């Protein structure tokens, strides 16, 4: 995913944090869409992706805190 943005000079960690926020918003808003349903509880997968991306974005900070 980050290979697509190599031409844009943005730090990968900032990009991951931005995608995490977008993923959280999508994950929290999907249950409120008035459709007959959505497949396989996809809202949970978006929220989980947000946590994974936040972990990637804060990897260096978490290492410093653990040391």
C-alpha positions in Angstrom: 0.0 0.0 0.0 2.8 2.4 0.8 4.5 1.7 -2.5 1.8 3.7 -4.2 2.8 6.8 -2.4 6.5 6.8 -3.0 6.3 9.7 -5.4 4.6 11.8 -2.7 7.2 12.8 -0.2 5.2 11.9 2.9 6.6 9.9 5.8 5.2 6.3 5.9 4.3 6.7 9.5 2.3 9.8 8.9 0.6 8.1 6.0 -0.2 5.1 8.2 -1.7 7.3 10.9 -3.9 9.1 8.3 -5.1 5.8 6.9 -5.8 4.6 10.5 -8.1 7.5 11.2 -9.9 7.0 7.9 -10.2 3.3 8.7 -11.7 4.0 12.1 -14.2 6.5 10.7 -15.3 3.9 8.0 -15.5 1.2 10.6 -17.6 3.2 13.0 -19.9 4.5 10.3 -20.7 1.3 8.4 -23.3 0.0 11.0 -25.3 3.2 10.6 -25.7 2.8 6.8 -29.3 1.9 6.0 -28.7 -1.1 3.8 -30.0 -4.6 4.2 -26.7 -5.7 5.6 -23.0 -5.8 5.0 -20.8 -8.8 4.4 -19.0 -10.6 7.2 -19.1 -7.8 9.8 -16.8 -5.7 7.7 -16.9 -2.8 10.2 -14.8 -4.9 12.6 -12.2 -5.4 9.9 -11.9 -1.7 9.3 -11.5 -1.0 13.0 -8.9 -3.7 13.3 -7.0 -2.3 10.4 -7.0 1.0 12.1 -5.3 -0.5 15.2 -2.7 -2.3 13.0 -1.9 0.9 11.2 -1.6 2.9 14.5 0.7 0.2 15.8 2.9 0.6 12.7 2.8 4.4 13.0 3.8 4.4 16.7 6.3 1.6 16.5 9.3 3.8 17.4 7.5 5.5 20.2 6.4 2.1 21.7 10.0 0.9 21.5 11.3 4.0 23.3 8.6 3.6 26.0 9.4 -0.1 26.6 13.2 0.6 27.0 
